[in-house]
Amino acid sequence: MSVTLVEFDDSGARRETVTVEKIVKTDADWRKQLTPPQYAIARRGNTEFAFSGEYYNLHEDGIYRCVCCGNALFSSETKFESGTGWPSFWAPIADENIETETDTTFGMRRIEVRCRKCDAHLGHVFEDGPPPTNLRYCMNSAALSFRKTSRRAAG
């Protein structure tokens, strides 16, 4: 199965829209590639404890990629302090790079966010974020890989 994504370089610059094959690996292959916490979250849909992840309090400029496949997911330009203990963003770096689906686990109705390139579980999106989207993409640090840039936001 192929998917259409937007590529970004490590400076966060948008490159091109590409169509690539969706990454599919065996459970054993994912276990070899990922640490146990990364595997539990990205491949099994677990959630890290609030205030325990590597990126919830990170304030450096950069982009956040999928820990499983390197797909660009979020930019520090849309990151904000939600007070929840997880890295939170008001928008993905490109809508094409994520997908959402309804999650009814634990007796709740939430919207799960997944990597479009490899189906990794990233976290959930809620409708209590800041303008301009009023969304809060609440992500697990263990599902992300941060690439620092030297680019600074204006202002």
C-alpha positions as CSV (number, residue, x, y, z in Angstrom):
1,M,0.0,0.0,0.0
2,S,1.3,3.4,-0.9
3,V,0.9,6.7,1.0
4,T,1.4,10.3,0.1
5,L,3.5,12.4,2.5
6,V,5.3,15.7,2.7
7,E,9.0,15.5,3.1
8,F,10.9,18.0,5.4
9,D,14.7,18.4,5.8
10,D,16.2,18.6,9.3
11,S,16.0,22.4,9.3
12,G,12.2,22.1,9.1
13,A,12.0,23.3,5.5
14,R,9.2,21.8,3.5
15,R,10.6,19.8,0.5
16,E,8.2,17.9,-1.7
17,T,5.2,15.7,-1.7
18,V,6.1,12.1,-2.4
19,T,4.3,8.8,-2.7
20,V,6.0,6.0,-0.9
21,E,5.2,2.5,0.3
22,K,3.8,2.2,3.8
23,I,6.4,0.6,6.1
24,V,5.3,-2.8,7.3
25,K,7.5,-4.9,9.6
26,T,7.1,-7.9,11.7
27,D,6.7,-7.6,15.4
28,A,10.1,-9.1,15.9
29,D,11.7,-6.5,13.6
30,W,10.1,-3.6,15.5
31,R,11.3,-5.1,18.8
32,K,14.9,-5.3,17.4
33,Q,14.7,-1.6,16.2
34,L,13.1,0.0,19.2
35,T,13.8,0.2,22.9
36,P,11.2,-1.5,25.1
37,P,9.4,1.8,26.0
38,Q,9.4,2.9,22.3
39,Y,8.0,-0.4,21.3
40,A,5.3,-0.4,24.0
41,I,4.1,3.0,23.0
42,A,4.6,3.2,19.2
43,R,3.7,-0.3,18.3
44,R,1.3,-1.4,21.2
45,G,-0.5,1.9,21.8
46,N,0.6,2.4,25.4
47,T,1.0,5.8,27.0
48,E,4.0,7.1,29.0
49,F,3.4,8.6,32.4
50,A,2.8,12.4,32.5
51,F,5.9,14.5,33.1
52,S,8.1,11.4,32.4
53,G,8.9,11.8,28.7
54,E,12.1,13.2,27.3
55,Y,10.4,16.0,25.3
56,Y,7.5,17.3,27.4
57,N,9.6,20.2,28.7
58,L,11.9,20.7,25.7
59,H,12.0,24.3,24.4
60,E,14.6,24.0,21.6
61,D,14.0,24.7,18.0
62,G,13.6,21.6,15.8
63,I,11.3,19.0,14.3
64,Y,9.9,15.9,15.8
65,R,10.0,12.8,13.6
66,C,8.5,9.3,14.1
67,V,10.8,7.1,16.1
68,C,9.9,4.2,13.9
69,C,10.4,5.5,10.4
70,G,11.7,9.1,10.5
71,N,8.6,10.7,9.0
72,A,8.4,14.4,9.9
73,L,5.4,14.9,12.3
74,F,5.6,18.1,14.3
75,S,7.6,21.4,14.5
76,S,8.7,23.3,17.6
77,E,7.0,26.2,16.0
78,T,3.6,24.7,17.0
79,K,4.6,23.3,20.3
80,F,3.1,24.8,23.4
81,E,2.9,24.3,27.2
82,S,-0.3,22.5,27.8
83,G,0.4,21.7,31.5
84,T,-0.5,18.0,30.8
85,G,3.0,16.6,31.1
86,W,3.2,15.5,27.4
87,P,4.7,17.3,24.4
88,S,1.7,19.2,22.9
89,F,1.3,20.9,19.5
90,W,-1.5,22.9,18.0
91,A,-0.9,21.4,14.5
92,P,1.2,18.7,12.8
93,I,4.0,19.8,10.5
94,A,1.8,18.5,7.5
95,D,-1.7,17.0,7.7
96,E,-0.6,14.4,5.1
97,N,2.0,12.9,7.5
98,I,-0.4,11.8,10.2
99,E,-3.7,10.0,10.3
100,T,-6.4,9.9,13.0
101,E,-8.9,7.3,14.1
102,T,-11.4,6.9,16.9
103,D,-10.1,5.2,20.0
104,T,-12.7,3.8,22.4
105,T,-10.3,2.0,24.8
106,F,-10.6,2.5,28.6
107,G,-14.2,3.5,28.3
108,M,-13.4,6.8,26.6
109,R,-13.9,8.2,23.2
110,R,-10.7,9.9,21.9
111,I,-9.1,10.5,18.6
112,E,-5.8,8.6,18.2
113,V,-3.0,10.1,16.1
114,R,-0.8,7.7,14.1
115,C,2.1,8.1,11.7
116,R,0.8,7.7,8.2
117,K,4.0,6.2,6.9
118,C,4.3,3.3,9.4
119,D,1.1,3.3,11.6
120,A,3.0,4.1,14.8
121,H,0.8,5.2,17.7
122,L,1.9,8.7,18.6
123,G,-0.8,9.9,21.0
124,H,-4.2,11.6,20.9
125,V,-5.7,14.9,19.7
126,F,-8.1,16.9,21.8
127,E,-10.2,20.0,21.1
128,D,-8.9,22.1,24.0
129,G,-5.8,23.6,22.4
130,P,-4.8,27.2,21.7
131,P,-5.7,29.3,18.6
132,P,-5.4,29.1,15.6
133,T,-6.6,25.5,15.5
134,N,-7.9,25.1,19.1
135,L,-6.4,21.6,18.9
136,R,-4.0,19.9,21.3
137,Y,-2.0,17.1,19.8
138,C,-0.8,15.3,23.0
139,M,2.1,13.1,22.0
140,N,4.2,10.5,23.7
141,S,7.9,11.4,23.8
142,A,8.9,7.8,23.3
143,A,7.1,7.8,19.9
144,L,9.2,10.8,18.7
145,S,12.7,11.6,17.7
146,F,13.8,15.2,18.0
147,R,16.1,16.9,15.5
148,K,17.4,20.2,16.7
149,T,17.7,23.1,14.3
150,S,19.4,26.5,14.6
151,R,16.4,28.3,13.1
152,R,14.8,30.8,15.4
153,A,11.2,32.0,15.2
154,A,10.8,35.7,14.4
155,G,9.5,38.0,17.1
